[in-house]
Amino acid sequence: MSGDVILKVSNLAKHFPVTRGAIFRREVGRLRAVDGVSFEIREGETLGLVGESGCGKSTLAKCVVRLLEPTSGSIIFQGQDISKLKGRALREMRRNLMMIFQDPISSLDPRMRVNQIISEPLDIYNYGTAAVKRARVHELLELVGLRSEHFNRFPHEFSGGQRQRIGIARALALDPKMIVCDEPVSALDVSVQAQVLNLLADLQAEFGLTYLFIAHDLDVVRRVSTNVQVMYLGDVVERGTRDELYDSPRHPYSAALLSARPEADPRAARTKTRILLEGDVPSPLDPPSACRFRTRCPRAQELCSQVTPELSGSPETVALGEGHEWACHFPVAQWPLATPEDIRLANSSKLGR
């Protein structure tokens, strides 16, 4: 059961300066990887974060755990603003906020044995004697489904799923309150994905963990998440509970992502309406004015290039539940797409260009 707010992010931004010149370097632009994102997560919940590659999901995750310095905004973790922490205070905070990385190969040092990898956080925080740390490593190996004989092996001796279990064990070493999962199953086979997801769910139930879960796979996000946010070009375009967003998406981008999901039933796949998006994601160096999605949106009109849409709901949210918000002037009226007008707009060329 969810509890108090454990993480609150407000107007978080991360801009990377673009410079030019070999000797006298000057800033000629800014890449807006994350641009004013806000959200909160309650204890014991999982917030799913979805979006195309390059929309800023991983950059946001690294800012939350302070692997990257935010340009602006605040990150309140357990009631403390950690966005400006340094030194000892930052080190103490990190024992309660860990991260599981996307690539289970590059995130593990190939020169270190499993016991060294998992015990590294214990060494940094002076967890106890060598015997205590050794016992803790064995406990963690068993917890994530590995055996004691794996203790002295190197990462290259394991499969991808086993390597990710080692990464999970390392993240659990200090009993954190929250774990940021940056696409933890995207590099794994489907059958192994299910095993790792089941493991994460079991660990959450046993230890009351809170997750920020980033993934491309919409079905994976629906399975593990309590709430879901959709990101596009560094900003959040829709958010709500898992069932609200998946059953009644309102932003055209969310609807397009959901329409692209593969169907296991061939009959359902033949009758499914897909929203066809044209073009690529614009450059974060020069995002479109007002609505950033308008250059690819099949519902775009003149207003979309003039007024930036804000996250807000509508009277419908009374029926859908609290918290379902979307940033769109012309939201999808019905889901699944059923009316002739919705189908025409979904597959026609863009309007108002």
DOVOMI-109897 format. One record per residue (C-alpha): x negated, y, z negated; residue in three letters; residue number from 1. Coordinates in steps of 0.5 Angstrom, whole numbers, plus 500, padded with zeros to 3 digits. Layout:
<rs>
{{X, Y, Z}, "ALA", NUM} ...
</rs>
This chain:
<rs>
{{500, 500, 500}, "MET", 1} {{497, 507, 502}, "SER", 2} {{495, 512, 496}, "GLY", 3} {{493, 519, 496}, "ASP", 4} {{489, 522, 502}, "VAL", 5} {{482, 520, 502}, "ILE", 6} {{480, 523, 508}, "LEU", 7} {{482, 530, 511}, "LYS", 8} {{479, 533, 517}, "VAL", 9} {{481, 540, 519}, "SER", 10} {{479, 544, 526}, "ASN", 11} {{473, 540, 527}, "LEU", 12} {{469, 542, 532}, "ALA", 13} {{462, 539, 535}, "LYS", 14} {{459, 543, 541}, "HIS", 15} {{453, 541, 544}, "PHE", 16} {{449, 547, 547}, "PRO", 17} {{446, 547, 554}, "VAL", 18} {{440, 550, 556}, "THR", 19} {{436, 552, 562}, "ARG", 20} {{429, 554, 563}, "GLY", 21} {{422, 551, 562}, "ALA", 22} {{418, 556, 557}, "ILE", 23} {{424, 561, 555}, "PHE", 24} {{430, 557, 554}, "ARG", 25} {{436, 560, 554}, "ARG", 26} {{443, 557, 552}, "GLU", 27} {{448, 557, 559}, "VAL", 28} {{454, 554, 556}, "GLY", 29} {{457, 549, 551}, "ARG", 30} {{459, 542, 552}, "LEU", 31} {{465, 542, 547}, "ARG", 32} {{465, 534, 545}, "ALA", 33} {{470, 535, 540}, "VAL", 34} {{474, 542, 539}, "ASP", 35} {{479, 543, 533}, "GLY", 36} {{481, 536, 531}, "VAL", 37} {{485, 535, 525}, "SER", 38} {{488, 529, 521}, "PHE", 39} {{488, 526, 515}, "GLU", 40} {{488, 518, 512}, "ILE", 41} {{491, 516, 506}, "ARG", 42} {{487, 510, 502}, "GLU", 43} {{489, 503, 504}, "GLY", 44} {{491, 506, 511}, "GLU", 45} {{488, 505, 518}, "THR", 46} {{488, 511, 523}, "LEU", 47} {{487, 508, 530}, "GLY", 48} {{484, 513, 535}, "LEU", 49} {{485, 512, 543}, "VAL", 50} {{483, 515, 549}, "GLY", 51} {{479, 515, 555}, "GLU", 52} {{471, 514, 555}, "SER", 53} {{468, 521, 554}, "GLY", 54} {{474, 524, 550}, "CYS", 55} {{470, 525, 544}, "GLY", 56} {{472, 519, 540}, "LYS", 57} {{465, 517, 538}, "SER", 58} {{462, 524, 537}, "THR", 59} {{468, 525, 532}, "LEU", 60} {{466, 519, 528}, "ALA", 61} {{459, 521, 528}, "LYS", 62} {{461, 527, 525}, "CYS", 63} {{466, 524, 520}, "VAL", 64} {{460, 520, 517}, "VAL", 65} {{455, 526, 518}, "ARG", 66} {{450, 523, 523}, "LEU", 67} {{452, 529, 527}, "LEU", 68} {{452, 536, 524}, "GLU", 69} {{459, 539, 526}, "PRO", 70} {{459, 546, 529}, "THR", 71} {{465, 548, 525}, "SER", 72} {{471, 545, 521}, "GLY", 73} {{472, 542, 514}, "SER", 74} {{471, 534, 512}, "ILE", 75} {{474, 533, 506}, "ILE", 76} {{472, 526, 503}, "PHE", 77} {{475, 524, 496}, "GLN", 78} {{477, 531, 495}, "GLY", 79} {{470, 534, 496}, "GLN", 80} {{468, 538, 503}, "ASP", 81} {{462, 534, 506}, "ILE", 82} {{461, 538, 512}, "SER", 83} {{455, 542, 509}, "LYS", 84} {{452, 537, 504}, "LEU", 85} {{445, 536, 504}, "LYS", 86} {{440, 532, 501}, "GLY", 87} {{442, 528, 494}, "ARG", 88} {{449, 530, 495}, "ALA", 89} {{450, 527, 502}, "LEU", 90} {{446, 521, 500}, "ARG", 91} {{451, 519, 494}, "GLU", 92} {{457, 521, 499}, "MET", 93} {{455, 516, 504}, "ARG", 94} {{455, 510, 499}, "ARG", 95} {{462, 510, 500}, "ASN", 96} {{463, 512, 507}, "LEU", 97} {{460, 507, 512}, "MET", 98} {{460, 505, 519}, "MET", 99} {{461, 499, 524}, "ILE", 100} {{457, 501, 530}, "PHE", 101} {{460, 499, 537}, "GLN", 102} {{454, 495, 540}, "ASP", 103} {{452, 489, 535}, "PRO", 104} {{445, 488, 539}, "ILE", 105} {{442, 495, 539}, "SER", 106} {{445, 497, 532}, "SER", 107} {{441, 491, 528}, "LEU", 108} {{433, 492, 528}, "ASP", 109} {{430, 486, 532}, "PRO", 110} {{424, 486, 528}, "ARG", 111} {{428, 485, 521}, "MET", 112} {{431, 479, 519}, "ARG", 113} {{438, 478, 517}, "VAL", 114} {{437, 479, 509}, "ASN", 115} {{433, 485, 510}, "GLN", 116} {{438, 488, 515}, "ILE", 117} {{444, 487, 510}, "ILE", 118} {{440, 489, 503}, "SER", 119} {{437, 495, 506}, "GLU", 120} {{443, 499, 503}, "PRO", 121} {{441, 496, 497}, "LEU", 122} {{434, 498, 497}, "ASP", 123} {{436, 505, 499}, "ILE", 124} {{440, 506, 493}, "TYR", 125} {{436, 501, 488}, "ASN", 126} {{442, 496, 487}, "TYR", 127} {{438, 492, 482}, "GLY", 128} {{432, 487, 482}, "THR", 129} {{430, 482, 488}, "ALA", 130} {{434, 476, 485}, "ALA", 131} {{441, 481, 484}, "VAL", 132} {{440, 483, 491}, "LYS", 133} {{438, 476, 494}, "ARG", 134} {{445, 474, 491}, "ALA", 135} {{449, 480, 493}, "ARG", 136} {{446, 478, 501}, "VAL", 137} {{449, 471, 500}, "HIS", 138} {{455, 473, 497}, "GLU", 139} {{456, 478, 503}, "LEU", 140} {{454, 473, 508}, "LEU", 141} {{459, 468, 505}, "GLU", 142} {{464, 474, 505}, "LEU", 143} {{464, 475, 513}, "VAL", 144} {{464, 468, 515}, "GLY", 145} {{456, 466, 516}, "LEU", 146} {{452, 461, 512}, "ARG", 147} {{446, 461, 507}, "SER", 148} {{442, 458, 513}, "GLU", 149} {{443, 465, 517}, "HIS", 150} {{439, 468, 511}, "PHE", 151} {{432, 468, 514}, "ASN", 152} {{434, 469, 522}, "ARG", 153} {{433, 474, 527}, "PHE", 154} {{439, 478, 530}, "PRO", 155} {{437, 475, 537}, "HIS", 156} {{438, 468, 534}, "GLU", 157} {{446, 470, 533}, "PHE", 158} {{452, 471, 538}, "SER", 159} {{455, 477, 539}, "GLY", 160} {{461, 476, 534}, "GLY", 161} {{456, 473, 529}, "GLN", 162} {{451, 480, 530}, "ARG", 163} {{458, 484, 529}, "GLN", 164} {{459, 480, 522}, "ARG", 165} {{452, 482, 520}, "ILE", 166} {{454, 489, 521}, "GLY", 167} {{460, 488, 517}, "ILE", 168} {{456, 485, 512}, "ALA", 169} {{451, 491, 512}, "ARG", 170} {{457, 496, 511}, "ALA", 171} {{460, 492, 505}, "LEU", 172} {{454, 492, 502}, "ALA", 173} {{455, 498, 497}, "LEU", 174} {{463, 497, 496}, "ASP", 175} {{465, 503, 500}, "PRO", 176} {{472, 506, 500}, "LYS", 177} {{472, 507, 507}, "MET", 178} {{469, 505, 514}, "ILE", 179} {{469, 508, 520}, "VAL", 180} {{469, 503, 526}, "CYS", 181} {{467, 505, 532}, "ASP", 182} {{470, 500, 537}, "GLU", 183} {{467, 494, 533}, "PRO", 184} {{470, 489, 538}, "VAL", 185} {{469, 492, 545}, "SER", 186} {{463, 488, 546}, "ALA", 187} {{466, 482, 544}, "LEU", 188} {{470, 476, 548}, "ASP", 189} {{477, 476, 547}, "VAL", 190} {{477, 470, 542}, "SER", 191} {{472, 473, 538}, "VAL", 192} {{475, 479, 538}, "GLN", 193} {{481, 476, 534}, "ALA", 194} {{476, 473, 529}, "GLN", 195} {{473, 480, 528}, "VAL", 196} {{480, 483, 527}, "LEU", 197} {{482, 478, 522}, "ASN", 198} {{476, 479, 518}, "LEU", 199} {{477, 486, 518}, "LEU", 200} {{484, 485, 516}, "ALA", 201} {{483, 480, 510}, "ASP", 202} {{477, 485, 508}, "LEU", 203} {{482, 491, 508}, "GLN", 204} {{487, 487, 504}, "ALA", 205} {{482, 484, 499}, "GLU", 206} {{478, 491, 497}, "PHE", 207} {{483, 496, 499}, "GLY", 208} {{479, 499, 504}, "LEU", 209} {{481, 505, 509}, "THR", 210} {{479, 505, 516}, "TYR", 211} {{478, 510, 522}, "LEU", 212} {{479, 505, 528}, "PHE", 213} {{476, 507, 535}, "ILE", 214} {{478, 503, 541}, "ALA", 215} {{480, 503, 548}, "HIS", 216} {{484, 497, 548}, "ASP", 217} {{491, 499, 546}, "LEU", 218} {{494, 493, 544}, "ASP", 219} {{488, 492, 539}, "VAL", 220} {{489, 499, 536}, "VAL", 221} {{497, 497, 535}, "ARG", 222} {{495, 491, 531}, "ARG", 223} {{490, 494, 526}, "VAL", 224} {{493, 501, 525}, "SER", 225} {{498, 504, 521}, "THR", 226} {{498, 511, 525}, "ASN", 227} {{495, 513, 531}, "VAL", 228} {{492, 519, 535}, "GLN", 229} {{491, 520, 542}, "VAL", 230} {{485, 524, 544}, "MET", 231} {{484, 527, 551}, "TYR", 232} {{478, 532, 553}, "LEU", 233} {{476, 533, 545}, "GLY", 234} {{483, 534, 543}, "ASP", 235} {{489, 531, 540}, "VAL", 236} {{495, 531, 544}, "VAL", 237} {{499, 526, 540}, "GLU", 238} {{500, 523, 534}, "ARG", 239} {{504, 519, 530}, "GLY", 240} {{506, 512, 526}, "THR", 241} {{504, 506, 530}, "ARG", 242} {{511, 504, 532}, "ASP", 243} {{513, 511, 534}, "GLU", 244} {{507, 513, 538}, "LEU", 245} {{508, 506, 542}, "TYR", 246} {{515, 505, 542}, "ASP", 247} {{517, 512, 544}, "SER", 248} {{511, 516, 547}, "PRO", 249} {{512, 523, 549}, "ARG", 250} {{506, 526, 552}, "HIS", 251} {{505, 524, 559}, "PRO", 252} {{497, 522, 558}, "TYR", 253} {{500, 517, 552}, "SER", 254} {{505, 514, 557}, "ALA", 255} {{500, 513, 562}, "ALA", 256} {{495, 510, 557}, "LEU", 257} {{501, 505, 555}, "LEU", 258} {{503, 504, 562}, "SER", 259} {{497, 501, 564}, "ALA", 260} {{497, 496, 559}, "ARG", 261} {{497, 489, 562}, "PRO", 262} {{503, 485, 562}, "GLU", 263} {{502, 477, 560}, "ALA", 264} {{509, 476, 563}, "ASP", 265} {{509, 476, 571}, "PRO", 266} {{516, 478, 571}, "ARG", 267} {{515, 484, 566}, "ALA", 268} {{509, 486, 570}, "ALA", 269} {{513, 486, 577}, "ARG", 270} {{518, 491, 574}, "THR", 271} {{514, 495, 570}, "LYS", 272} {{513, 503, 572}, "THR", 273} {{506, 505, 572}, "ARG", 274} {{504, 512, 571}, "ILE", 275} {{498, 514, 576}, "LEU", 276} {{493, 519, 574}, "LEU", 277} {{489, 522, 580}, "GLU", 278} {{482, 525, 579}, "GLY", 279} {{477, 524, 573}, "ASP", 280} {{477, 527, 566}, "VAL", 281} {{475, 534, 567}, "PRO", 282} {{468, 536, 565}, "SER", 283} {{468, 539, 557}, "PRO", 284} {{463, 544, 560}, "LEU", 285} {{469, 547, 563}, "ASP", 286} {{475, 545, 561}, "PRO", 287} {{482, 547, 564}, "PRO", 288} {{485, 553, 562}, "SER", 289} {{491, 552, 557}, "ALA", 290} {{493, 545, 557}, "CYS", 291} {{487, 541, 559}, "ARG", 292} {{491, 535, 562}, "PHE", 293} {{495, 539, 567}, "ARG", 294} {{490, 538, 572}, "THR", 295} {{492, 530, 572}, "ARG", 296} {{499, 531, 569}, "CYS", 297} {{505, 529, 574}, "PRO", 298} {{509, 533, 570}, "ARG", 299} {{505, 540, 570}, "ALA", 300} {{508, 546, 572}, "GLN", 301} {{506, 554, 572}, "GLU", 302} {{507, 554, 564}, "LEU", 303} {{502, 549, 563}, "CYS", 304} {{496, 553, 566}, "SER", 305} {{498, 559, 562}, "GLN", 306} {{500, 557, 555}, "VAL", 307} {{496, 552, 551}, "THR", 308} {{501, 547, 548}, "PRO", 309} {{501, 546, 540}, "GLU", 310} {{502, 540, 537}, "LEU", 311} {{509, 540, 534}, "SER", 312} {{515, 535, 534}, "GLY", 313} {{522, 536, 536}, "SER", 314} {{529, 534, 533}, "PRO", 315} {{528, 527, 536}, "GLU", 316} {{523, 526, 530}, "THR", 317} {{529, 526, 525}, "VAL", 318} {{530, 519, 528}, "ALA", 319} {{523, 517, 530}, "LEU", 320} {{521, 519, 523}, "GLY", 321} {{516, 524, 520}, "GLU", 322} {{509, 526, 523}, "GLY", 323} {{511, 524, 530}, "HIS", 324} {{508, 530, 534}, "GLU", 325} {{505, 532, 541}, "TRP", 326} {{502, 537, 545}, "ALA", 327} {{506, 538, 551}, "CYS", 328} {{511, 543, 554}, "HIS", 329} {{514, 538, 558}, "PHE", 330} {{514, 531, 554}, "PRO", 331} {{517, 525, 557}, "VAL", 332} {{524, 524, 556}, "ALA", 333} {{525, 517, 556}, "GLN", 334} {{521, 511, 554}, "TRP", 335} {{520, 506, 558}, "PRO", 336} {{521, 510, 564}, "LEU", 337} {{528, 508, 567}, "ALA", 338} {{531, 515, 570}, "THR", 339} {{530, 516, 577}, "PRO", 340} {{527, 523, 575}, "GLU", 341} {{522, 520, 570}, "ASP", 342} {{520, 515, 576}, "ILE", 343} {{519, 520, 581}, "ARG", 344} {{515, 525, 577}, "LEU", 345} {{511, 519, 574}, "ALA", 346} {{508, 517, 581}, "ASN", 347} {{509, 523, 585}, "SER", 348} {{503, 529, 586}, "SER", 349} {{502, 534, 581}, "LYS", 350} {{507, 540, 581}, "LEU", 351} {{505, 547, 580}, "GLY", 352} {{498, 547, 583}, "ARG", 353} 
</rs>
